[in-house]
Amino acid sequence: MNPTAWGGFGKEIIPELEQQLSKRAIEWEIVLTEKHGHASELSEQFLERGYSHFIAVGGDVTMNEVSKPLINKPGITIGIIPAGTGNDFIQILGFPDRFTEEHWEIFFQQNINPMDAGLVNGMHFLNGMGLGFDAQVAAENYVEPGEMASGNGKGKYIWHILKTLLLFRESSVTITSRGEQNETDCFINTIFIGRRFAGSFFLTPKAIADDGLLDVCMIKKLNLLQRLKILTMVPKGTHIKDEKVDYYQTEKLNIDFGEKVPFHVDGELYFDTTFEVSLLPSALNIIYNPAGDHFFARS
């Protein structure tokens, strides 16, 4: 559990979580994370102790950390109880951003589905990674690991979107995928397992999380009016019909910017020059809601 998730909501949910667990014949242990990367350390420790079920309580970053030591581990079940700010990952599973009594019941039914994961430069992602405009917004809005965002975080984030919308300059990039190599100026290059980013942006609206494919949305160089047009289309996913958008599916691709640029992985910010991206099929067995609007095909 990340106690600082959503301004401390992660910690506030403990009494309800303990009540839900106490109702059921489950042996459990709640451990609070204390620093950036701590959730991965805890997962590895509990894996060595023989635990079989690992539940992240927090947001997308917490879920990513919890799952790191558990990728492709047989006999392991993973789940998430959303307590973060954006909660983009939870939508893949058909659960809402906050649980009601009905959702607690469904969660503990343990409906399981195998789920793909992505891999970029040795780091895995469960929802997705991004380069270009959205990565620059993340860089502008960056908060040091372990620190909490200020109370006006949402307003600050919107300000960085608007500023970046005006000032962002596309970088030349070479992309190798589907047996072809192309050089272009890229406004956005998003590679996802899921569909939603930053709460309301559906950059990859066709993504299925267990189809063995990465969904790629590459938006070419845009002027200001074109940027405004595209970004108003993204919440509904209709941008993929625009001539400036190249939307496709692949198992792997290589990207080279020739210089260090920001990129985000499940909400975490990094910098690098080249990117080797691939798919890890059926990497996790995850708890989902079969009655919800999940992004699975096999269930």
Backbone as numpy.savetxt, mean C-alpha at the origin, in Angstrom:
# Nx Ny Nz CAx CAy CAz Cx Cy Cz
0.84 -3.89 17.12 0.00 -2.69 17.12 0.87 -1.44 17.12
0.51 -0.50 16.21 1.18 0.79 16.18 0.38 1.77 17.03
0.86 2.12 18.23 0.08 2.97 19.14 -0.06 4.41 18.66
0.77 4.83 17.69 0.69 6.21 17.20 -0.15 6.33 15.93
-0.70 5.21 15.42 -1.49 5.26 14.20 -2.69 6.20 14.36
-2.93 7.00 13.33 -4.05 7.94 13.27 -4.13 8.79 14.54
-2.98 9.39 14.91 -2.96 10.29 16.05 -3.22 9.61 17.38
-2.96 8.30 17.46 -3.14 7.58 18.72 -4.32 6.65 18.76
-5.10 6.58 17.65 -6.27 5.70 17.62 -5.86 4.24 17.81
-4.65 3.89 17.31 -4.19 2.52 17.45 -4.20 2.07 18.90
-3.79 2.96 19.80 -3.76 2.61 21.22 -5.17 2.62 21.82
-6.01 3.53 21.35 -7.37 3.65 21.89 -8.23 2.43 21.59
-7.88 1.68 20.54 -8.69 0.53 20.14 -8.41 -0.71 21.00
-7.38 -0.65 21.85 -6.98 -1.83 22.64 -8.12 -2.41 23.46
-8.89 -1.61 24.24 -9.97 -2.21 25.04 -10.98 -2.99 24.19
-11.36 -2.43 23.03 -12.31 -3.13 22.17 -11.69 -4.40 21.60
-10.44 -4.33 21.23 -9.76 -5.50 20.70 -9.66 -6.60 21.74
-9.32 -6.23 22.97 -9.23 -7.23 24.04 -10.60 -7.85 24.31
-11.64 -7.04 24.25 -13.00 -7.56 24.45 -13.37 -8.56 23.36
-13.04 -8.23 22.11 -13.35 -9.13 21.00 -12.57 -10.44 21.11
-11.32 -10.36 21.53 -10.50 -11.55 21.67 -10.97 -12.42 22.84
-11.36 -11.77 23.92 -11.78 -12.50 25.12 -13.05 -13.30 24.89
-13.87 -12.86 23.93 -15.12 -13.57 23.61 -14.86 -14.90 22.93
-13.65 -15.07 22.40 -13.35 -16.23 21.58 -12.23 -17.05 22.21
-12.23 -18.32 21.93 -11.23 -19.23 22.52 -9.92 -19.11 21.74
-9.24 -17.98 21.91 -8.01 -17.70 21.19 -6.91 -17.33 22.18
-5.75 -17.95 22.01 -4.59 -17.51 22.78 -3.98 -16.32 22.03
-3.77 -15.21 22.74 -3.31 -14.02 22.03 -2.35 -13.20 22.89
-1.61 -12.37 22.19 -0.68 -11.46 22.85 -0.63 -10.17 22.03
-0.83 -9.04 22.68 -0.76 -7.73 22.02 0.57 -7.08 22.37
1.29 -6.67 21.35 2.58 -6.01 21.55 2.58 -4.68 20.80
2.98 -3.62 21.47 3.03 -2.29 20.87 4.38 -2.06 20.21
4.37 -1.50 19.01 5.62 -1.14 18.36 6.19 0.12 19.01
7.51 0.19 19.03 8.19 1.29 19.72 9.01 2.18 18.80
9.22 1.73 17.58 10.07 2.50 16.65 9.82 2.03 15.23
10.37 2.76 14.29 10.28 2.39 12.89 10.98 1.05 12.67
10.30 0.11 12.00 10.87 -1.21 11.74 10.66 -2.22 12.85
10.12 -1.78 13.99 9.95 -2.67 15.14 8.96 -3.80 14.85
7.92 -3.50 14.05 6.90 -4.52 13.75 7.53 -5.71 13.03
8.51 -5.46 12.16 9.19 -6.56 11.47 10.00 -7.39 12.46
10.66 -6.74 13.38 11.44 -7.45 14.40 10.51 -8.34 15.23
9.36 -7.81 15.61 8.41 -8.58 16.41 7.88 -9.78 15.64
7.53 -9.57 14.36 7.04 -10.68 13.54 8.05 -11.81 13.48
9.32 -11.44 13.29 10.36 -12.46 13.19 10.51 -13.22 14.51
10.42 -12.50 15.62 10.53 -13.14 16.93 9.38 -14.11 17.18
8.16 -13.67 16.87 7.00 -14.53 17.10 6.96 -15.70 16.12
7.49 -15.50 14.93 7.59 -16.60 13.97 8.51 -17.68 14.51
9.64 -17.28 15.10 10.59 -18.23 15.67 10.00 -18.95 16.87
9.05 -18.29 17.56 8.40 -18.91 18.72 7.25 -19.83 18.33
6.97 -19.93 17.02 5.96 -20.88 16.56 4.57 -20.33 16.39
4.40 -19.01 16.46 3.07 -18.44 16.25 2.66 -18.61 14.79
1.34 -18.78 14.56 0.85 -19.04 13.21 0.00 -17.90 12.65
-0.53 -17.02 13.51 -1.40 -15.93 13.07 -0.81 -14.58 13.50
-0.68 -13.68 12.54 -0.08 -12.37 12.79 -1.05 -11.29 12.32
-1.47 -10.44 13.23 -2.45 -9.40 12.91 -1.83 -8.03 13.14
-1.79 -7.21 12.10 -1.31 -5.84 12.22 -2.47 -4.95 12.63
-2.26 -4.09 13.61 -3.25 -3.08 14.00 -2.61 -1.73 13.73
-3.09 -1.08 12.68 -2.50 0.19 12.26 -2.84 0.46 10.81
-1.92 1.12 10.10 -2.14 1.47 8.70 -1.30 0.64 7.76
-1.13 1.17 6.55 -0.44 0.43 5.49 1.03 0.16 5.83
1.71 1.12 6.45 3.12 0.93 6.79 3.27 -0.16 7.84
2.39 -0.17 8.83 2.44 -1.21 9.87 2.23 -2.58 9.25
1.25 -2.67 8.34 0.97 -3.94 7.68 2.18 -4.41 6.87
2.82 -3.50 6.18 4.01 -3.85 5.40 5.11 -4.39 6.31
5.34 -3.71 7.42 6.39 -4.15 8.35 6.09 -5.52 8.95
4.85 -5.72 9.38 4.47 -7.00 9.98 4.70 -8.15 9.01
4.40 -7.92 7.73 4.43 -9.01 6.75 5.83 -9.33 6.24
6.78 -8.44 6.41 8.11 -8.63 5.80 8.72 -10.01 6.09
8.79 -10.46 7.36 9.41 -11.76 7.61 8.50 -12.94 7.27
7.26 -12.66 6.86 6.26 -13.72 6.69 5.97 -14.07 5.24
6.60 -13.33 4.30 6.39 -13.59 2.88 6.81 -15.01 2.53
5.90 -15.73 1.85 6.16 -17.10 1.38 6.51 -18.07 2.51
5.97 -17.80 3.71 6.16 -18.73 4.83 4.92 -19.64 4.92
5.08 -20.96 4.76 3.92 -21.87 4.79 3.27 -21.93 6.17
1.97 -22.12 6.18 1.24 -22.29 7.44 1.01 -21.03 8.22
1.25 -19.86 7.62 1.10 -18.58 8.30 -0.13 -17.84 7.77
-0.93 -17.30 8.68 -2.09 -16.49 8.32 -1.84 -15.06 8.79
-2.17 -14.10 7.92 -1.94 -12.69 8.21 -3.26 -11.92 8.09
-3.44 -10.91 8.92 -4.63 -10.06 8.84 -4.29 -8.66 9.27
-5.23 -7.75 9.06 -5.04 -6.37 9.51 -6.34 -5.83 10.07
-6.23 -5.15 11.20 -7.34 -4.38 11.77 -6.99 -2.92 11.53
-7.75 -2.23 10.66 -7.37 -0.88 10.24 -7.45 0.13 11.37
-6.35 0.86 11.57 -6.33 1.91 12.58 -5.44 3.06 12.13
-5.16 3.10 10.82 -4.29 4.13 10.29 -5.07 5.33 9.76
-4.39 6.17 9.01 -5.00 7.38 8.45 -5.57 7.12 7.08
-4.75 6.63 6.15 -5.22 6.39 4.79 -5.94 5.06 4.64
-5.38 4.00 5.21 -5.98 2.66 5.17 -6.31 2.22 3.75
-5.38 2.44 2.82 -5.63 2.03 1.44 -5.60 0.51 1.28
-4.70 -0.16 2.00 -4.56 -1.60 1.85 -5.82 -2.36 2.22
-6.50 -1.92 3.27 -7.66 -2.68 3.78 -8.74 -2.85 2.72
-8.81 -1.93 1.74 -9.85 -2.03 0.73 -9.69 -3.26 -0.14
-8.45 -3.71 -0.32 -8.21 -4.94 -1.08 -8.99 -6.09 -0.48
-9.10 -6.10 0.84 -9.65 -7.23 1.57 -11.16 -7.16 1.76
-11.79 -6.07 1.32 -13.25 -5.96 1.43 -13.75 -5.48 2.77
-12.85 -5.00 3.63 -13.24 -4.44 4.92 -13.24 -2.91 4.83
-14.02 -2.24 5.69 -14.01 -0.77 5.72 -12.84 -0.24 6.54
-12.69 1.09 6.56 -11.60 1.73 7.30 -11.72 1.55 8.81
-12.93 1.36 9.30 -13.16 1.11 10.73 -14.15 -0.04 10.88
-13.89 -0.93 11.84 -14.73 -2.11 12.04 -15.99 -1.79 12.84
-17.11 -2.39 12.43 -18.32 -2.45 13.25 -18.38 -3.85 13.85
-19.37 -4.12 14.66 -19.51 -5.45 15.28 -19.60 -6.53 14.20
-20.29 -6.22 13.12 -20.41 -7.18 12.00 -19.05 -7.54 11.42
-18.19 -6.53 11.28 -16.89 -6.78 10.68 -15.96 -7.54 11.63
-16.08 -7.29 12.93 -15.30 -8.08 13.88 -15.67 -9.56 13.73
-16.96 -9.84 13.62 -17.42 -11.22 13.50 -16.87 -11.87 12.23
-16.94 -11.16 11.12 -16.43 -11.69 9.86 -14.91 -11.91 9.93
-14.23 -10.96 10.56 -12.78 -11.06 10.67 -12.37 -12.34 11.39
-13.04 -12.65 12.50 -12.66 -13.81 13.28 -13.18 -15.13 12.70
-13.95 -15.05 11.61 -14.31 -16.27 10.88 -13.10 -16.82 10.11
-12.10 -15.98 9.90 -10.85 -16.37 9.24 -11.06 -16.90 7.83
-11.78 -16.14 7.02 -11.84 -16.46 5.60 -10.49 -16.10 4.98
-9.84 -17.07 4.35 -8.47 -16.89 3.88 -8.40 -16.91 2.36
-7.56 -16.04 1.80 -7.30 -16.06 0.36 -5.81 -15.79 0.13
-5.18 -16.51 -0.81 -3.78 -16.19 -1.13 -3.70 -14.84 -1.84
-2.66 -14.08 -1.56 -2.51 -12.75 -2.12 -1.11 -12.54 -2.67
-1.04 -11.86 -3.80 0.26 -11.54 -4.40 0.93 -10.40 -3.63
2.23 -10.28 -3.82 3.00 -9.14 -3.32 3.94 -8.69 -4.43
4.41 -7.46 -4.31 5.38 -6.94 -5.27 6.75 -6.84 -4.63
7.77 -6.74 -5.48 9.14 -6.62 -5.00 9.84 -5.54 -5.82
10.44 -4.56 -5.14 11.20 -3.52 -5.83 12.54 -3.33 -5.11
13.63 -3.56 -5.83 14.98 -3.39 -5.27 15.14 -4.07 -3.91
14.58 -5.27 -3.80 14.71 -6.06 -2.59 13.69 -5.76 -1.51
12.82 -4.75 -1.72 11.77 -4.41 -0.75 10.42 -4.86 -1.29
9.60 -5.45 -0.43 8.30 -5.90 -0.91 7.22 -4.85 -0.67
6.17 -4.91 -1.47 5.01 -4.05 -1.24 3.74 -4.88 -1.39
2.72 -4.49 -0.61 1.44 -5.20 -0.61 0.37 -4.44 -1.37
0.38 -3.12 -1.27 -0.58 -2.30 -2.00 0.06 -1.78 -3.28
1.18 -1.06 -3.17 1.83 -0.59 -4.38 3.00 0.34 -4.14
3.62 0.74 -5.24 4.73 1.68 -5.22 4.49 2.73 -6.30
5.11 3.89 -6.12 4.89 4.95 -7.09 6.10 5.82 -7.31
6.21 6.33 -8.54 7.28 7.24 -8.94 6.67 8.44 -9.64
7.33 9.58 -9.56 6.84 10.76 -10.25 6.10 11.70 -9.32
4.98 12.24 -9.79 4.23 13.27 -9.07 3.86 12.85 -7.65
3.25 11.66 -7.50 2.80 11.25 -6.17 3.96 10.99 -5.22
5.09 10.51 -5.76 6.28 10.31 -4.93 6.86 11.65 -4.48
6.79 12.65 -5.36 7.28 13.98 -4.99 6.40 14.60 -3.90
5.09 14.38 -3.97 4.18 14.84 -2.92 4.55 14.19 -1.60
4.82 12.88 -1.65 5.23 12.16 -0.44 6.53 12.72 0.13
7.46 13.09 -0.76 8.73 13.65 -0.31 8.53 15.02 0.33
7.63 15.82 -0.23 7.35 17.14 0.32 6.68 17.04 1.68
5.88 15.98 1.87 5.08 15.83 3.08 5.73 14.86 4.07
7.01 14.56 3.85 7.68 13.51 4.61 7.76 13.83 6.10
7.47 12.79 6.91 7.63 12.87 8.36 8.62 11.79 8.76
9.60 12.14 9.56 10.62 11.17 9.98 9.97 9.96 10.65
10.47 8.73 10.36 9.94 7.53 11.01 9.93 7.68 12.53
8.80 7.31 13.12 8.68 7.40 14.57 8.09 8.71 15.04
8.10 9.75 14.18 7.50 11.02 14.53 6.04 11.03 14.11
5.23 11.84 14.77 3.83 11.95 14.43 3.61 13.20 13.61
2.73 13.09 12.62 2.39 14.26 11.82 1.65 15.27 12.67
1.73 16.54 12.29 1.05 17.59 13.05 -0.45 17.50 12.87
-1.19 18.17 13.71 -2.65 18.11 13.67 -3.25 18.60 12.38
-2.55 19.47 11.66 -3.07 19.96 10.39 -2.48 19.17 9.23
-2.19 17.89 9.46 -1.54 17.06 8.46 -2.29 16.97 7.15
-3.62 16.86 7.23 -4.41 16.73 6.00 -4.32 18.00 5.17
-4.46 19.15 5.82 -4.37 20.42 5.10 -2.99 20.62 4.50
-1.97 20.21 5.25 -0.60 20.31 4.76 -0.40 19.42 3.54
-1.00 18.22 3.57 -0.88 17.28 2.46 -1.52 17.86 1.19
-2.71 18.46 1.35 -3.39 19.08 0.21 -2.55 20.22 -0.36
-1.93 21.01 0.53 -1.08 22.10 0.08 0.09 21.57 -0.76
0.70 20.46 -0.33 1.81 19.89 -1.09 1.33 19.34 -2.44
0.13 18.80 -2.50 -0.42 18.34 -3.78 -0.54 19.52 -4.75
-1.13 20.61 -4.26 -1.33 21.79 -5.12 0.00 22.39 -5.56
0.95 22.49 -4.63 2.26 23.06 -4.96 2.98 22.20 -5.99
2.95 20.88 -5.77 3.63 19.97 -6.68 2.94 19.95 -8.04
1.63 20.08 -8.03 0.87 20.14 -9.28 1.36 21.28 -10.16
1.70 22.40 -9.54 2.15 23.58 -10.27 3.62 23.50 -10.66
4.46 22.97 -9.77 5.91 23.09 -9.94 6.61 21.82 -10.43
5.94 20.67 -10.37 6.59 19.41 -10.71 7.06 19.39 -12.16
8.29 18.92 -12.36 8.85 18.79 -13.70 9.17 17.32 -13.96
8.60 16.78 -15.03 8.80 15.38 -15.36 10.27 15.08 -15.65
10.70 13.89 -15.26 12.06 13.42 -15.54 12.03 12.41 -16.68
13.09 12.40 -17.46 13.21 11.40 -18.52 13.49 10.04 -17.89
12.81 9.02 -18.38 12.94 7.69 -17.79 12.94 6.64 -18.88
13.73 5.59 -18.68 13.74 4.45 -19.61 13.04 3.28 -18.93
12.02 2.74 -19.59 11.23 1.64 -19.03 11.36 0.42 -19.93
11.75 -0.71 -19.33 11.83 -1.97 -20.05 10.76 -2.90 -19.53
9.83 -3.26 -20.40 8.71 -4.12 -19.98 8.08 -4.75 -21.22
7.56 -5.94 -21.05 6.86 -6.66 -22.13 7.75 -6.81 -23.37
9.06 -6.97 -23.12 10.00 -7.18 -24.21 10.35 -5.93 -24.99
9.97 -4.76 -24.49 10.25 -3.52 -25.18 10.95 -2.53 -24.25
11.76 -1.67 -24.83 12.40 -0.60 -24.07 11.95 0.74 -24.64
11.42 1.61 -23.77 10.91 2.90 -24.20 11.45 4.00 -23.30
11.74 5.16 -23.90 12.15 6.32 -23.14 11.05 7.37 -23.22
10.67 7.93 -22.07 9.58 8.89 -22.03 9.78 9.86 -20.88
8.99 10.92 -20.87 8.93 11.83 -19.72 7.71 11.45 -18.91
7.92 11.06 -17.67 6.86 10.44 -16.88 6.32 11.38 -15.80
5.01 11.63 -15.84 4.35 12.41 -14.80 4.07 11.51 -13.58
3.53 10.33 -13.85 3.28 9.34 -12.80 3.60 7.96 -13.36
4.23 7.13 -12.55 4.39 5.72 -12.89 4.07 4.92 -11.63
2.89 4.35 -11.61 2.39 3.63 -10.45 2.33 2.13 -10.75
2.83 1.32 -9.84 2.84 -0.14 -10.01 2.17 -0.73 -8.77
1.01 -1.34 -8.96 0.19 -1.71 -7.81 -0.29 -3.16 -7.83
-0.53 -3.67 -6.62 -1.27 -4.90 -6.39 -2.73 -4.54 -6.11
-2.91 -3.46 -5.33 -4.24 -2.95 -5.02 -4.68 -1.87 -5.99
-5.70 -1.11 -5.61 -6.26 -0.09 -6.50 -6.17 1.32 -5.95
-6.24 1.47 -4.63 -6.41 2.80 -4.04 -5.13 3.31 -3.41
-4.90 4.63 -3.59 -3.75 5.30 -2.98 -4.20 6.64 -2.44
-3.67 7.04 -1.28 -3.96 8.34 -0.65 -5.46 8.53 -0.39
-6.15 7.44 -0.11 -7.54 7.53 0.33 -8.59 7.60 -0.75
-8.28 8.26 -1.88 -9.33 8.43 -2.89 -8.82 8.36 -4.32
-7.54 8.02 -4.51 -6.97 7.98 -5.85 -6.90 6.53 -6.35
-7.69 6.23 -7.37 -7.74 4.89 -7.94 -6.91 4.86 -9.22
-5.59 4.87 -9.07 -4.71 4.91 -10.22 -4.70 3.61 -11.00
-4.96 2.48 -10.31 -4.98 1.18 -10.99 -6.33 0.51 -10.73
-7.40 1.00 -11.36 -8.76 0.55 -11.02 -9.10 -0.87 -11.46
-8.24 -1.50 -12.24 -8.52 -2.87 -12.69 -7.73 -3.92 -11.91
-6.95 -3.49 -10.94 -6.05 -4.42 -10.24 -6.81 -5.50 -9.47
-6.32 -6.71 -9.59 -6.81 -7.87 -8.83 -5.63 -8.42 -8.04
-5.81 -8.64 -6.76 -4.68 -8.92 -5.87 -4.22 -10.38 -5.87
-4.86 -11.22 -6.67 -4.43 -12.63 -6.72 -4.37 -13.15 -8.16
-4.14 -12.25 -9.12 -4.13 -12.66 -10.53 -2.73 -12.92 -11.08
-1.69 -12.79 -10.24 -0.34 -13.05 -10.69 0.23 -11.98 -11.61
-0.33 -10.76 -11.52 0.12 -9.68 -12.39 0.21 -8.36 -11.62
1.18 -7.54 -12.00 1.27 -6.17 -11.51 0.48 -5.27 -12.45
-0.29 -4.32 -11.90 -0.98 -3.32 -12.72 -0.15 -2.06 -12.76
0.13 -1.58 -13.97 0.98 -0.42 -14.16 0.17 0.71 -14.80
0.23 1.88 -14.18 -0.39 3.08 -14.74 0.71 4.11 -14.96
1.04 4.33 -16.24 2.09 5.28 -16.59 1.45 6.46 -17.31
1.55 7.65 -16.69 0.98 8.86 -17.27 2.12 9.71 -17.83
2.02 10.05 -19.09 3.09 10.78 -19.78 3.08 12.26 -19.39
4.06 13.00 -19.92 4.23 14.41 -19.60 2.95 15.19 -19.88
2.56 16.05 -18.91 1.31 16.80 -19.00 1.56 18.28 -18.75
0.79 19.13 -19.43 0.79 20.54 -19.05 -0.17 20.74 -17.88
-0.27 21.93 -17.35 -1.06 22.15 -16.13 -2.53 21.79 -16.33
-3.13 22.19 -17.42 -4.55 21.87 -17.67 -4.76 20.37 -17.78
-3.83 19.70 -18.44 -3.94 18.24 -18.56 -3.79 17.57 -17.19
-2.92 18.10 -16.35 -2.76 17.56 -15.00 -4.06 17.68 -14.20
-4.66 18.86 -14.27 -5.92 19.08 -13.56 -7.00 18.13 -14.08
-7.07 17.96 -15.37 -8.07 17.07 -15.97 -7.88 15.63 -15.50
-6.62 15.14 -15.59 -6.33 13.76 -15.22 -6.64 13.51 -13.75
-6.21 14.43 -12.89 -6.39 14.22 -11.45 -7.85 14.25 -11.03
-8.71 14.95 -11.79 -10.15 14.91 -11.48 -10.78 13.60 -11.94
-10.11 12.90 -12.85 -10.63 11.62 -13.35 -10.19 10.44 -12.48
-9.04 10.59 -11.79 -8.46 9.47 -11.04 -9.38 8.91 -9.95
-10.11 9.73 -9.17 -10.97 9.16 -8.13 -12.01 8.18 -8.66
-12.41 8.31 -9.92 -13.38 7.38 -10.51 -12.71 6.33 -11.39
-11.40 6.44 -11.56 -10.68 5.46 -12.36 -10.86 5.62 -13.86
-11.46 6.73 -14.31 -11.73 6.91 -15.74 -10.52 7.46 -16.50
-9.46 7.82 -15.79 -8.27 8.37 -16.43 -7.59 7.38 -17.37
-7.82 6.09 -17.16 -7.13 5.08 -17.96 -7.58 5.10 -19.42
-8.66 5.82 -19.72 -9.12 5.95 -21.11 -8.46 7.11 -21.84
-7.74 7.96 -21.11 -7.11 9.12 -21.71 -5.89 8.71 -22.54
-5.65 9.42 -23.64 -4.55 9.09 -24.54 -3.18 9.28 -23.90
-3.11 10.05 -22.83 -1.84 10.29 -22.15 -1.50 9.17 -21.15
-2.39 8.23 -21.00 -2.22 7.17 -20.00 -1.94 5.84 -20.68
-0.88 5.17 -20.23 -0.55 3.82 -20.68 -0.80 2.89 -19.50
-1.85 2.08 -19.61 -2.25 1.18 -18.52 -2.06 -0.25 -19.01
-1.30 -1.05 -18.26 -1.08 -2.42 -18.69 -0.74 -3.30 -17.49
-0.68 -4.60 -17.71 -0.33 -5.58 -16.69 0.93 -6.33 -17.10
1.74 -6.67 -16.13 2.99 -7.36 -16.41 3.45 -8.10 -15.16
4.40 -9.00 -15.33 4.98 -9.71 -14.18 6.24 -9.03 -13.66
6.87 -8.23 -14.53 8.08 -7.53 -14.10 8.39 -6.36 -15.04
9.16 -5.40 -14.56 9.63 -4.30 -15.38 10.85 -3.67 -14.73
11.64 -2.99 -15.55 12.82 -2.28 -15.08 12.70 -0.81 -15.45
13.07 0.06 -14.52 12.92 1.50 -14.71 14.25 2.17 -14.38
14.68 3.10 -15.24 15.96 3.78 -15.03 15.76 5.28 -15.24
15.99 6.07 -14.17 15.87 7.52 -14.26 17.21 8.21 -14.53
18.31 7.51 -14.32 19.61 8.11 -14.54 20.06 9.04 -13.42
19.21 9.26 -12.44 19.53 10.08 -11.26 18.61 9.66 -10.12
19.00 10.00 -8.91 18.18 9.60 -7.76 16.86 10.38 -7.74
15.77 9.66 -7.55 14.44 10.26 -7.48 13.69 9.65 -6.30
12.69 10.36 -5.76 11.88 9.77 -4.68 10.94 8.70 -5.20
10.67 7.71 -4.39 9.61 6.73 -4.69 9.02 6.27 -3.37
7.76 5.86 -3.41 7.12 5.39 -2.18 6.75 3.92 -2.33
6.84 3.21 -1.21 6.51 1.78 -1.14 5.54 1.60 0.02
4.26 1.35 -0.30 3.22 1.22 0.73 3.24 2.39 1.71
3.49 3.59 1.18 3.44 4.79 2.00 4.77 5.22 2.60
5.81 4.40 2.47 7.13 4.75 2.98 7.97 5.37 1.87
8.70 6.42 2.19 9.48 7.17 1.20 10.92 6.67 1.13
11.42 6.52 -0.12 12.81 6.14 -0.36 13.32 6.92 -1.57
14.63 6.76 -1.86 15.22 7.38 -3.05 16.13 6.37 -3.74
16.08 6.35 -5.08 16.97 5.48 -5.83 16.99 5.93 -7.29
17.86 5.31 -8.08 18.04 5.68 -9.49 17.40 4.69 -10.44
17.64 3.41 -10.20 17.08 2.35 -11.04 16.17 1.46 -10.19
15.20 0.83 -10.86 14.19 0.06 -10.14 13.93 -1.25 -10.88
14.15 -2.34 -10.17 13.83 -3.66 -10.69 12.59 -4.15 -9.95
11.48 -4.24 -10.67 10.18 -4.53 -10.06 9.68 -5.88 -10.56
9.24 -6.73 -9.64 8.73 -8.05 -10.01 7.59 -8.45 -9.09
6.95 -9.55 -9.44 5.79 -10.05 -8.69 6.14 -11.29 -7.89
5.58 -11.39 -6.68 5.67 -12.59 -5.85 4.27 -13.18 -5.76
3.94 -14.17 -6.60 2.57 -14.70 -6.62 2.22 -15.46 -5.36
0.98 -15.27 -4.89 0.46 -16.00 -3.71 1.44 -15.97 -2.55
1.95 -14.79 -2.25 3.01 -14.64 -1.24 2.49 -14.70 0.19
1.20 -14.39 0.39 0.61 -14.33 1.72 -0.74 -15.01 1.75
-1.07 -15.65 2.86 -2.43 -16.12 3.11 -3.09 -15.11 4.05
-4.10 -14.41 3.54 -4.60 -13.25 4.26 -6.08 -13.34 4.55
-6.50 -12.81 5.70 -7.91 -12.79 6.09 -8.64 -11.69 5.31
-9.77 -12.05 4.68 -10.53 -11.07 3.91 -12.01 -11.21 4.20
-12.79 -10.30 3.65 -14.24 -10.29 3.85 -14.92 -10.74 2.56
-15.39 -11.99 2.49 -15.99 -12.48 1.24 -17.28 -11.76 0.87
-17.92 -11.10 1.86 -19.16 -10.37 1.57 -18.91 -8.92 1.17
-17.65 -8.47 1.27 -17.31 -7.09 0.94 -16.85 -6.94 -0.50
-16.56 -5.70 -0.89 -16.06 -5.42 -2.24 -14.57 -5.60 -2.28
-14.13 -6.86 -2.19 -12.71 -7.18 -2.18 -12.16 -7.23 -3.60
-10.81 -7.29 -3.70 -10.16 -7.31 -5.00 -9.50 -8.66 -5.26
-10.25 -9.73 -5.03 -9.75 -11.08 -5.29 -10.61 -11.74 -6.36
-9.99 -12.57 -7.18 -10.71 -13.29 -8.23 -10.99 -14.73 -7.87
-10.08 -15.35 -7.07 -10.17 -16.77 -6.81 -11.16 -17.14 -5.72
-11.57 -16.15 -4.91 -12.44 -16.46 -3.76 -13.87 -16.71 -4.20
